[in-house]
């Protein structure tokens, strides 16, 4: 099984036509058919169901194509990184983050990485907790920074910073810092929360703030974008909970009350796949020992 064979299978899975796939690969159609048949015999599974008119992936084929895409991506990265190392170049590191991370610790981390490893290319992507777990496990990311993640057992993690939560309110809301007593005052409010599927542990923590105050939150809108949440609060479509660091640099006309006396905290956490440590040992050692001033 070669990388080129895997690429051919992926292309065929997209076109679902042997003739057009062969033309695109600049080979003859019988050669492609033989190649696919030999591959199926090698792995002991039928990847494509075909007749005179139709070609479609089998269940085994769908799984194989998904895994093949990962191997192709990993192979390309391996070749690229090996060349970087051979040439004495820094290479690249793929980093995902949630909104509050970028507003607090990530800029300083990136600055330090750049100073310690000149020339390294950081590929940055804002991603929710769930997508970070998956990307890290599939080696599509090197490091993830998330808020209150439920870290899978095959990943490592370290809490880098702990924030208080704030409640976000429209400017004309009657509750303010001067008359706020406890969180139960919001028992009849409508809330804006992240989606459960994208960060179940984080949403559970937000819900527990309400439960501790004696009520179940009425969630009327769901969004994983802090900026969207700010905007919805601004126009009076609900109130929201965010780590206080999410407010850094925002210009929305809303008010907030810092929740200093509740047990729940926003834990800004670094996650990584330990398999990646050997690629940048000095960098990972730096990050594992990172301390926030």
C-alpha positions as CSV (number, residue, x, y, z in Angstrom):
1,X,0.0,0.0,0.0
2,X,1.5,3.3,-1.1
3,X,0.6,6.9,-0.5
4,X,-0.2,7.3,-4.2
5,X,-2.7,4.4,-4.0
6,X,-4.3,6.1,-1.0
7,X,-4.6,9.3,-3.0
8,X,-6.2,7.4,-5.9
9,X,-8.7,5.8,-3.6
10,X,-9.6,9.3,-2.1
11,X,-10.0,10.8,-5.6
12,X,-12.2,7.9,-6.7
13,X,-14.3,8.2,-3.6
14,X,-15.0,11.9,-4.6
15,X,-15.6,11.3,-8.3
16,X,-17.3,7.8,-8.0
17,X,-16.4,7.2,-11.6
18,X,-13.4,5.1,-12.8
19,X,-13.1,6.7,-16.2
20,X,-13.0,10.3,-15.0
21,X,-10.7,9.4,-12.1
22,X,-8.3,7.7,-14.4
23,X,-8.3,10.6,-16.8
24,X,-7.6,13.0,-13.9
25,X,-4.7,10.8,-12.7
26,X,-3.4,10.5,-16.3
27,X,-3.5,6.7,-16.3
28,X,-5.7,4.2,-18.2
29,X,-8.9,3.1,-16.6
30,X,-8.1,-0.7,-16.5
31,X,-4.9,0.1,-14.6
32,X,-6.9,2.0,-12.0
33,X,-9.4,-0.8,-11.7
34,X,-6.5,-3.3,-11.2
35,X,-4.9,-1.1,-8.6
36,X,-8.1,-0.8,-6.6
37,X,-8.8,-4.5,-6.8
38,X,-5.2,-5.3,-5.7
39,X,-5.6,-2.9,-2.8
40,X,-8.9,-4.5,-1.7
41,X,-7.3,-7.9,-1.8
42,X,-4.4,-6.7,0.2
43,X,-6.6,-5.3,3.0
44,X,-9.2,-8.0,2.8
45,X,-12.2,-5.7,2.3
46,X,-14.4,-4.3,-0.6
47,X,-14.0,-0.6,-0.7
48,X,-16.3,0.2,-3.7
49,X,-19.5,-1.4,-4.9
50,X,-19.6,-1.1,-8.7
51,X,-21.7,-2.2,-11.6
52,X,-21.9,-1.1,-15.2
53,X,-23.6,2.2,-14.2
54,X,-22.7,3.0,-10.6
55,X,-19.8,3.2,-8.2
56,X,-20.3,3.8,-4.5
57,X,-18.3,3.4,-1.3
58,X,-19.1,0.5,1.0
59,X,-19.2,1.0,4.7
60,X,-15.7,-0.3,5.0
61,X,-14.7,2.0,2.1
62,X,-16.0,5.1,3.9
63,X,-13.9,4.2,6.9
64,X,-10.8,3.5,4.8
65,X,-11.1,6.8,2.9
66,X,-11.4,8.8,6.2
67,X,-8.3,7.1,7.5
68,X,-6.5,7.4,4.2
69,X,-7.0,11.2,4.3
70,X,-5.3,11.4,7.7
71,X,-2.3,9.3,6.5
72,X,-1.9,11.4,3.4
73,X,-2.0,14.6,5.5
74,X,0.4,13.1,8.0
75,X,2.8,11.9,5.3
76,X,2.9,15.4,3.7
77,X,3.6,17.0,7.1
78,X,6.3,14.4,7.9
79,X,8.1,15.1,4.6
80,X,7.9,18.8,5.1
81,X,9.1,18.8,8.7
82,X,11.9,16.4,7.9
83,X,13.1,18.8,5.2
84,X,12.9,21.7,7.6
85,X,15.0,19.8,10.2
86,X,17.6,18.8,7.6
87,X,17.9,22.4,6.4
88,X,18.1,23.7,10.0
89,X,14.8,25.5,9.6
90,X,12.2,25.9,12.4
91,X,9.3,24.5,10.6
92,X,5.7,25.1,11.7
93,X,3.4,24.4,14.6
94,X,-0.4,24.2,14.5
95,X,-2.2,25.8,17.3
96,X,-6.0,26.0,18.1
97,X,-7.6,28.3,20.7
98,X,-10.8,29.5,22.1
99,X,-11.8,33.2,22.3
100,X,-10.8,33.9,25.9
101,X,-7.3,32.3,25.3
102,X,-6.5,34.7,22.5
103,X,-7.6,37.6,24.8
104,X,-5.2,36.6,27.6
105,X,-2.3,34.2,27.5
106,X,-1.9,33.2,23.8
107,X,-0.3,36.4,22.4
108,X,2.5,36.2,25.1
109,X,3.0,32.5,24.4
110,X,3.3,33.2,20.7
111,X,5.8,36.0,21.3
112,X,7.9,33.8,23.5
113,X,7.8,30.9,21.0
114,X,9.0,33.3,18.3
115,X,11.8,34.5,20.4
116,X,13.0,31.0,21.5
117,X,12.5,29.5,18.0
118,X,13.1,32.2,15.4
119,X,11.5,31.5,12.1
120,X,8.9,29.1,13.3
121,X,5.6,29.4,11.5
122,X,2.5,29.3,13.8
123,X,-0.7,28.2,12.1
124,X,-3.5,29.5,14.2
125,X,-7.2,28.5,14.2
126,X,-10.0,29.4,16.5
127,X,-11.8,26.1,17.4
128,X,-14.3,24.9,20.0
129,X,-13.3,22.4,22.6
130,X,-14.8,19.3,20.9
131,X,-13.1,20.0,17.5
132,X,-9.8,20.5,19.3
133,X,-10.0,17.1,21.0
134,X,-10.6,15.4,17.6
135,X,-7.9,17.4,15.8
136,X,-5.3,16.7,18.5
137,X,-6.1,13.0,18.5
138,X,-5.8,12.8,14.8
139,X,-2.5,14.7,14.7
140,X,-4.1,17.6,12.8
141,X,-3.0,19.9,15.6
142,X,0.1,20.2,17.8
143,X,-1.4,22.2,20.7
144,X,-4.8,23.3,21.7
145,X,-5.8,26.0,24.2
146,X,-9.3,25.6,25.6
147,X,-11.5,26.8,28.4
148,X,-12.6,24.1,30.9
149,X,-12.0,21.2,28.5
150,X,-12.9,17.6,29.3
151,X,-9.5,16.3,28.3
152,X,-9.5,12.8,26.7
153,X,-7.3,10.3,28.5
154,X,-4.8,10.0,25.6
155,X,-4.0,13.7,25.6
156,X,-1.9,15.7,28.2
157,X,-3.0,19.0,29.6
158,X,-2.0,21.8,31.9
159,X,-4.1,24.7,33.4
160,X,-2.2,27.9,32.5
161,X,-4.5,30.5,33.9
162,X,-7.7,30.7,36.1
163,X,-10.3,33.4,35.5
164,X,-13.4,34.6,37.3
165,X,-16.6,34.4,35.3
166,X,-18.7,37.5,34.6
167,X,-22.4,37.9,33.8
168,X,-23.0,40.1,30.7
169,X,-26.0,42.4,30.7
170,X,-27.5,45.0,28.4
171,X,-26.7,48.5,29.4
172,X,-30.3,49.2,30.5
173,X,-30.5,46.1,32.7
174,X,-31.7,47.1,36.2
175,X,-29.1,45.0,38.0
176,X,-25.6,46.5,38.3
177,X,-22.5,46.1,40.5
178,X,-24.0,48.5,43.1
179,X,-27.2,46.6,43.7
180,X,-26.1,43.0,42.8
181,X,-26.4,40.6,45.8
182,X,-26.3,37.0,44.5
183,X,-26.8,35.1,41.3
184,X,-30.4,34.1,42.1
185,X,-31.5,37.6,40.9
186,X,-31.2,36.2,37.4
187,X,-33.5,33.2,37.9
188,X,-36.2,34.6,35.5
189,X,-33.7,35.8,32.8
190,X,-33.2,34.3,29.4
191,X,-29.7,33.0,28.8
192,X,-27.3,32.8,25.8
193,X,-25.1,29.7,26.1
194,X,-22.6,27.8,24.0
195,X,-23.8,24.6,22.3
196,X,-23.5,21.5,24.5
197,X,-22.1,19.4,21.7
198,X,-19.1,21.7,21.2
199,X,-18.1,21.9,24.8
200,X,-20.2,19.8,27.2
201,X,-18.0,20.2,30.3
202,X,-17.9,24.0,29.8
203,X,-21.7,24.2,29.4
204,X,-22.1,22.0,32.5
205,X,-20.0,24.5,34.5
206,X,-22.2,27.4,33.3
207,X,-25.3,25.5,34.2
208,X,-24.0,24.7,37.6
209,X,-23.6,28.4,38.4
210,X,-27.3,28.8,37.9
211,X,-28.2,25.5,39.8
212,X,-26.1,26.6,42.8
213,X,-28.2,29.8,42.8
214,X,-31.4,27.7,42.9
215,X,-32.7,27.6,39.3
216,X,-32.3,26.0,36.0
217,X,-31.3,28.4,33.2
218,X,-33.7,29.1,30.4
219,X,-31.5,29.0,27.3
220,X,-33.0,30.9,24.4
221,X,-30.0,31.2,22.1
222,X,-26.9,29.1,21.6
223,X,-23.6,30.2,20.0
224,X,-20.0,29.3,20.2
225,X,-18.8,32.8,19.2
226,X,-18.1,35.2,22.1
227,X,-18.6,38.2,19.7
228,X,-22.0,36.9,18.7
229,X,-22.9,36.5,22.4
230,X,-21.8,40.0,23.1
231,X,-24.0,41.3,20.2
232,X,-27.1,39.3,21.3
233,X,-26.7,40.7,24.9
234,X,-26.3,44.2,23.5
235,X,-29.6,44.1,21.7
236,X,-31.4,42.6,24.7
237,X,-31.9,39.0,23.5
238,X,-30.6,37.5,26.7
239,X,-27.8,37.6,29.2
240,X,-24.6,35.5,29.1
241,X,-21.7,34.1,31.1
242,X,-18.1,34.5,29.9
243,X,-14.6,34.3,31.4
244,X,-13.6,37.8,32.3
245,X,-10.7,37.6,29.9
246,X,-13.1,37.4,27.0
247,X,-13.9,41.0,27.6
248,X,-10.4,42.3,26.9
249,X,-10.5,44.7,24.0
250,X,-14.2,44.4,23.3
251,X,-16.1,47.5,22.3
252,X,-19.7,46.3,22.7
253,X,-21.9,48.7,24.8
254,X,-22.8,46.1,27.5
255,X,-22.1,45.9,31.2
256,X,-20.8,43.1,33.3
257,X,-20.6,42.0,36.9
258,X,-17.6,39.9,38.0
259,X,-18.6,36.8,39.9
260,X,-15.8,36.7,42.5
261,X,-17.6,34.7,45.2
262,X,-18.8,31.6,43.2
263,X,-16.9,28.3,43.2
264,X,-16.8,27.9,39.4
265,X,-13.8,29.3,37.6
266,X,-12.7,29.5,34.0
267,X,-9.7,27.3,33.6
268,X,-7.6,28.3,30.5
269,X,-6.0,25.0,29.6
270,X,-3.3,23.8,27.2
271,X,-3.8,20.4,25.7
272,X,-1.4,18.3,23.5
273,X,-0.8,14.9,22.1
274,X,2.3,13.5,23.8
275,X,3.3,11.9,20.4
276,X,4.1,15.4,19.2
277,X,6.6,16.2,22.0
278,X,9.6,14.6,20.2
279,X,9.2,16.9,17.3
280,X,9.8,20.1,19.3
281,X,11.1,18.9,22.7
282,X,12.5,22.4,23.8
283,X,9.2,24.1,22.8
284,X,7.0,21.6,24.7
285,X,9.3,21.9,27.7
286,X,8.9,25.6,27.6
287,X,5.1,25.4,27.4
288,X,4.8,22.7,30.1
289,X,6.7,25.0,32.5
290,X,4.8,28.1,31.5
291,X,3.8,30.4,34.3
292,X,1.4,33.4,33.9
293,X,2.5,36.5,35.8
